[in-house]
Amino acid sequence: MNVLESLEWTNWKNYSSKTKRDLFSQVLLYFVSPLRRVSNITLSQFELAGVKCETFEVDLDDETFVFLPGKKGAILGWDSGTQPLPAFYWDKKNLITNPRVEDYIKNYGLNTTQEWDTFVNESTSSLRQVDIAPMLVQKYPIPTGCRFIGHLNAVTGEFIGTVEAYSIVEKDILSYLEAPQTFEATLNFEFPSEIFQENQFYTVLNPEKERYTIYTHQVCSQEELIKELNSQVYDLLSEDQWEYAVGATTRRLFRWGNELVEDHSFWQNQTHRLVSKPNMFGLSFAGNNRRYEITCGNQLKQDKWTNCRVPLLDYLPLSTYYRARKILSKQERLSPKDYLYRKAIIIDQLS
């Protein structure tokens, strides 16, 4: 058996930790650019919806990547409509309408199960069987045109990261975070959720940790992004690779299972925990509908969606196989407020 065959999931999952380490060392040797700084190699166990995978996390230039074993004959796409979801997930009794919902109702009706089945099938990629190569995939997506430089504590002002890059934008960023001068204004003061100056910087607040993730920014198109990644010996995932990375061919509409309960009970909290949890490969995907994630083609994954309180409509953009109705142009200027991407290294041959 050659090395690439050993990296197929059906073989990989049966190996000892030592054998996996030996194989992964060859992946790093042959496929990761010698210009990358490799650190924090960790063998980790991930699980979601009953699917387990023991695999490696590794930092390349301080960005975390996860190794995904390959799979021949992977079944991707969806043609099963609403199965096996219960009908109350598409009950419209609490519907808060918006123009997109009105358009869906006009075109699909969305009254009968059959109409919902048609809508779901036409909102997802077609059923297909493909071979997926092993790959290293960035654990967390990043906004388009952005380069991570560090974190800024919103309360203390402490910055941890690449100080030289931060010093160029520090003054402008801190100007947005200055506390009001009067007591009355302080009572209503909130840190901005994001700060963006095109071709300079983009920052996003993590409210739980009270810190900003800081990126430098240079506007780009998909075509320019792919060219830049290729020069760094990285790739953008194809739609096939993206769907495999999300759902691991579990044949579920959603990577976490079928829970879509839309209320404020214990069960809703459990659903939120599952949606936000890293998947069975240890990859993190958005648990909200704020941005698209791009692939190397014109199909966009995930969506920008305003919740309408119909669970199936609100959760469908988070489906493994969802296709946004918007088609991406290669020359479109990609705002970091609208689009995410993640780097990958495809392991398709050994030199």
C-alpha positions as CSV (number, residue, x, y, z in Angstrom):
1,M,0.0,0.0,0.0
2,N,1.4,3.4,-1.0
3,V,1.3,6.5,1.2
4,L,-1.7,8.1,-0.5
5,E,-3.7,5.0,0.0
6,S,-2.7,5.0,3.6
7,L,-4.1,8.5,3.9
8,E,-7.6,7.2,2.9
9,W,-10.1,7.3,5.9
10,T,-10.9,3.6,5.6
11,N,-7.3,2.8,6.2
12,W,-6.3,5.8,8.4
13,K,-8.8,5.1,11.1
14,N,-7.4,1.7,11.8
15,Y,-3.8,2.8,12.3
16,S,-2.0,3.2,15.6
17,S,-1.0,6.6,16.8
18,K,2.6,5.9,16.0
19,T,1.8,4.9,12.4
20,K,-0.4,8.0,12.0
21,R,2.5,10.2,13.2
22,D,4.9,8.5,10.7
23,L,2.5,9.1,7.9
24,F,1.7,12.7,8.9
25,S,5.5,13.5,9.1
26,Q,5.6,12.6,5.4
27,V,2.7,14.9,4.6
28,L,4.5,17.8,6.3
29,L,7.8,16.8,4.5
30,Y,6.4,16.6,1.0
31,F,3.5,19.0,0.9
32,V,4.1,21.9,3.2
33,S,6.4,24.6,1.9
34,P,9.8,24.7,3.6
35,L,9.1,28.4,4.0
36,R,6.2,27.7,6.4
37,R,6.9,27.7,10.1
38,V,5.5,24.4,11.5
39,S,4.6,24.2,15.2
40,N,2.1,22.7,17.7
41,I,1.6,19.3,16.0
42,T,-1.1,17.6,18.0
43,L,-3.0,14.3,17.5
44,S,-6.6,15.1,18.5
45,Q,-9.8,13.1,18.7
46,F,-12.9,14.8,17.3
47,E,-16.6,13.7,17.3
48,L,-19.9,15.1,16.1
49,A,-23.2,13.3,15.7
50,G,-21.6,10.0,16.5
51,V,-18.8,10.3,13.9
52,K,-15.3,10.2,15.3
53,C,-12.0,11.0,13.7
54,E,-8.5,11.0,15.3
55,T,-6.4,13.3,13.3
56,F,-3.7,16.0,13.5
57,E,-3.9,19.7,14.1
58,V,-0.8,21.8,13.1
59,D,0.1,25.4,13.0
60,L,1.5,26.8,9.8
61,D,2.8,30.3,10.4
62,D,0.6,30.5,13.5
63,E,-2.6,29.5,11.5
64,T,-4.2,26.2,12.6
65,F,-4.8,23.5,10.0
66,V,-6.4,20.1,10.4
67,F,-5.5,17.0,8.4
68,L,-8.5,15.4,6.7
69,P,-8.1,11.8,5.5
70,G,-9.2,11.3,1.9
71,K,-12.2,9.2,0.7
72,K,-12.8,7.4,-2.6
73,G,-16.3,7.2,-3.9
74,A,-17.6,9.9,-1.4
75,I,-21.3,10.5,-1.7
76,L,-22.1,14.2,-1.7
77,G,-25.1,16.4,-2.5
78,W,-28.7,16.0,-1.4
79,D,-31.9,14.8,-3.1
80,S,-34.0,13.7,-0.1
81,G,-35.9,16.9,0.5
82,T,-37.1,17.4,4.1
83,Q,-36.4,13.8,5.1
84,P,-36.1,12.9,7.9
85,L,-37.1,16.2,9.5
86,P,-40.5,16.6,11.3
87,A,-43.0,18.8,9.7
88,F,-43.1,21.4,12.5
89,Y,-39.7,22.6,11.4
90,W,-41.3,24.4,8.5
91,D,-44.4,25.6,10.2
92,K,-45.0,29.2,9.2
93,K,-47.2,30.2,12.2
94,N,-44.4,32.4,13.7
95,L,-43.1,33.7,10.3
96,I,-41.6,37.1,10.2
97,T,-41.6,37.9,6.5
98,N,-38.9,39.5,4.5
99,P,-38.4,40.0,0.7
100,R,-36.5,36.7,0.2
101,V,-39.1,34.7,2.1
102,E,-41.8,36.3,0.0
103,D,-39.9,35.4,-3.1
104,Y,-39.6,31.8,-2.0
105,I,-43.3,31.5,-1.2
106,K,-44.2,33.0,-4.5
107,N,-42.0,30.5,-6.4
108,Y,-42.4,27.4,-4.3
109,G,-45.7,27.8,-2.3
110,L,-44.1,26.3,0.8
111,N,-47.4,24.9,2.0
112,T,-47.2,21.2,1.4
113,T,-44.4,18.7,2.2
114,Q,-43.9,18.2,-1.5
115,E,-43.4,21.9,-2.1
116,W,-40.8,22.0,0.8
117,D,-39.1,18.9,-0.6
118,T,-38.7,20.7,-4.0
119,F,-37.4,23.8,-2.3
120,V,-34.8,22.0,-0.3
121,N,-33.6,19.9,-3.2
122,E,-33.2,23.0,-5.4
123,S,-31.4,24.8,-2.5
124,T,-28.7,22.1,-2.3
125,S,-26.1,20.6,-4.6
126,S,-27.0,17.5,-6.7
127,L,-26.4,14.0,-5.6
128,R,-23.0,12.7,-6.9
129,Q,-20.1,10.3,-6.2
130,V,-16.6,11.7,-6.2
131,D,-13.1,10.9,-5.0
132,I,-11.7,13.2,-2.4
133,A,-8.0,13.5,-1.9
134,P,-6.5,13.9,1.6
135,M,-5.9,17.5,2.6
136,L,-4.8,20.0,5.2
137,V,-7.6,22.5,5.7
138,Q,-7.6,25.7,7.7
139,K,-9.5,25.2,11.0
140,Y,-11.1,28.6,11.0
141,P,-12.2,30.6,7.9
142,I,-10.9,34.2,7.5
143,P,-12.4,37.2,5.9
144,T,-11.4,37.7,2.2
145,G,-8.5,40.0,1.5
146,C,-7.4,39.7,5.1
147,R,-4.2,38.6,6.9
148,F,-4.3,37.8,10.6
149,I,-1.9,39.9,12.7
150,G,-3.1,39.4,16.3
151,H,-5.7,40.0,19.0
152,L,-6.5,43.2,20.9
153,N,-8.1,43.2,24.3
154,A,-11.0,45.7,24.0
155,V,-10.9,46.6,27.7
156,T,-7.2,46.8,28.5
157,G,-5.9,47.7,25.1
158,E,-3.2,44.9,25.2
159,F,-2.2,43.6,21.8
160,I,-0.7,40.2,21.2
161,G,0.6,39.4,17.7
162,T,2.7,40.9,15.0
163,V,3.6,44.3,16.6
164,E,5.1,45.8,13.5
165,A,2.0,45.3,11.4
166,Y,-0.3,46.4,14.2
167,S,1.7,49.6,14.8
168,I,0.7,50.9,11.4
169,V,-3.0,50.7,12.1
170,E,-3.1,51.0,15.9
171,K,-4.0,54.7,16.0
172,D,-7.0,54.4,13.6
173,I,-8.3,51.2,15.4
174,L,-8.1,52.8,18.9
175,S,-9.9,55.9,17.7
176,Y,-13.0,53.7,17.3
177,L,-12.7,52.3,20.8
178,E,-12.4,55.5,22.8
179,A,-14.8,55.6,25.7
180,P,-17.3,58.6,25.9
181,Q,-16.3,61.5,28.0
182,T,-19.6,61.9,29.9
183,F,-21.1,59.6,32.4
184,E,-24.5,59.5,30.6
185,A,-22.9,58.5,27.3
186,T,-20.8,55.8,29.1
187,L,-24.0,54.1,30.2
188,N,-25.0,53.4,26.6
189,F,-21.5,52.8,25.2
190,E,-20.9,49.5,23.4
191,F,-17.8,48.3,21.6
192,P,-18.4,48.1,17.8
193,S,-18.9,44.5,16.6
194,E,-16.5,45.2,13.7
195,I,-14.3,48.0,12.3
196,F,-13.4,48.2,8.7
197,Q,-11.2,50.5,6.7
198,E,-10.8,49.2,3.1
199,N,-7.2,48.4,2.1
200,Q,-6.0,49.1,5.7
201,F,-7.6,46.8,8.4
202,Y,-10.6,44.8,9.4
203,T,-11.3,43.9,13.0
204,V,-14.0,41.6,14.5
205,L,-15.1,41.6,18.2
206,N,-15.5,38.3,20.2
207,P,-17.9,39.6,22.8
208,E,-17.4,36.6,25.1
209,K,-13.6,37.2,25.3
210,E,-13.9,41.0,25.0
211,R,-11.2,41.0,22.4
212,Y,-10.8,41.9,18.7
213,T,-9.3,39.8,16.0
214,I,-7.1,42.1,13.9
215,Y,-6.4,41.7,10.2
216,T,-4.7,43.8,7.7
217,H,-6.8,44.2,4.5
218,Q,-6.2,44.4,0.8
219,V,-9.3,44.3,-1.4
220,C,-9.3,41.4,-3.9
221,S,-11.4,39.3,-6.2
222,Q,-11.8,35.6,-6.2
223,E,-9.4,35.4,-9.2
224,E,-6.8,37.5,-7.4
225,L,-7.2,35.5,-4.2
226,I,-6.6,32.2,-5.9
227,K,-3.5,33.5,-7.6
228,E,-2.2,34.8,-4.3
229,L,-2.9,31.5,-2.5
230,N,-1.3,29.5,-5.3
231,S,1.9,31.6,-5.0
232,Q,2.0,30.6,-1.3
233,V,1.4,26.9,-2.3
234,Y,-2.1,26.9,-0.9
235,D,-5.5,26.2,-2.6
236,L,-9.1,27.1,-2.3
237,L,-11.4,24.1,-1.7
238,S,-13.6,23.0,-4.5
239,E,-17.3,22.6,-3.7
240,D,-16.8,18.8,-3.5
241,Q,-13.9,19.2,-1.0
242,W,-15.8,21.8,1.0
243,E,-18.9,19.6,1.4
244,Y,-16.7,16.6,2.4
245,A,-14.9,18.8,4.9
246,V,-18.2,19.9,6.5
247,G,-20.1,16.7,6.7
248,A,-17.6,13.9,6.1
249,T,-20.2,12.1,3.9
250,T,-22.5,11.3,6.9
251,R,-25.5,11.6,4.6
252,R,-27.3,14.1,7.0
253,L,-28.6,17.4,5.7
254,F,-26.9,19.1,8.7
255,R,-23.5,18.2,10.0
256,W,-24.7,18.0,13.6
257,G,-27.9,16.0,13.0
258,N,-31.5,16.9,12.7
259,E,-32.1,19.2,15.6
260,L,-33.6,22.5,14.5
261,V,-35.8,23.4,17.5
262,E,-36.4,27.2,17.4
263,D,-37.3,28.3,20.9
264,H,-35.6,29.4,24.1
265,S,-35.8,26.2,26.0
266,F,-33.1,23.8,27.1
267,W,-33.4,22.1,23.7
268,Q,-32.7,25.3,21.9
269,N,-29.5,25.8,24.0
270,Q,-28.5,22.2,23.1
271,T,-29.0,22.9,19.4
272,H,-26.9,26.0,19.6
273,R,-24.2,24.0,21.3
274,L,-24.2,21.4,18.5
275,V,-24.3,24.0,15.7
276,S,-21.3,25.9,17.2
277,K,-19.3,22.8,18.0
278,P,-16.3,21.9,15.7
279,N,-17.3,19.1,13.3
280,M,-16.0,15.5,13.2
281,F,-12.8,16.7,11.5
282,G,-12.2,19.4,14.1
283,L,-13.1,22.2,11.6
284,S,-15.0,25.2,12.7
285,F,-17.9,26.5,10.5
286,A,-20.1,29.5,11.1
287,G,-23.1,28.9,13.3
288,N,-24.9,31.9,12.0
289,N,-25.9,33.4,8.6
290,R,-23.7,36.5,8.4
291,R,-21.3,35.6,5.5
292,Y,-20.8,33.5,2.5
293,E,-17.9,31.1,2.4
294,I,-16.3,30.9,-1.1
295,T,-14.9,27.9,-3.0
296,C,-12.7,27.9,-6.1
297,G,-15.8,27.8,-8.3
298,N,-18.8,30.2,-8.6
299,Q,-20.9,28.4,-6.0
300,L,-21.2,30.1,-2.7
301,K,-21.7,28.1,0.5
302,Q,-23.6,29.3,3.5
303,D,-25.4,32.7,3.2
304,K,-26.3,36.1,4.5
305,W,-29.7,35.5,5.8
306,T,-32.2,37.4,8.2
307,N,-33.9,34.9,10.5
308,C,-37.6,34.6,9.8
309,R,-38.6,32.2,12.6
310,V,-39.3,29.3,10.3
311,P,-36.6,26.8,11.6
312,L,-35.9,25.1,8.2
313,L,-35.5,28.4,6.4
314,D,-33.3,29.8,9.1
315,Y,-31.0,26.7,9.4
316,L,-30.9,25.6,5.8
317,P,-28.0,27.9,4.8
318,L,-25.9,26.0,7.5
319,S,-26.6,22.7,5.7
320,T,-23.6,20.7,4.4
321,Y,-25.0,20.8,0.9
322,Y,-26.6,24.2,0.8
323,R,-25.9,26.4,-2.3
324,A,-26.6,30.1,-2.1
325,R,-28.8,31.5,-4.8
326,K,-26.2,34.1,-5.5
327,I,-23.5,33.2,-8.1
328,L,-20.0,34.5,-7.6
329,S,-18.2,36.4,-10.3
330,K,-14.4,35.8,-10.5
331,Q,-13.9,39.6,-10.8
332,E,-16.3,40.7,-8.0
333,R,-14.6,42.7,-5.3
334,L,-14.9,40.7,-2.1
335,S,-15.8,42.5,1.1
336,P,-14.5,40.9,4.3
337,K,-17.9,41.8,5.8
338,D,-19.6,39.5,3.3
339,Y,-17.2,36.7,2.4
340,L,-15.0,34.1,4.2
341,Y,-12.4,31.7,2.8
342,R,-10.1,29.1,4.1
343,K,-6.7,27.9,2.9
344,A,-6.0,24.3,2.0
345,I,-3.2,22.0,0.9
346,I,-4.5,19.2,-1.4
347,I,-2.5,16.0,-1.1
348,D,-3.0,14.4,-4.5
349,Q,0.4,13.0,-5.4
350,L,3.8,12.4,-3.9
351,S,7.0,13.5,-5.6
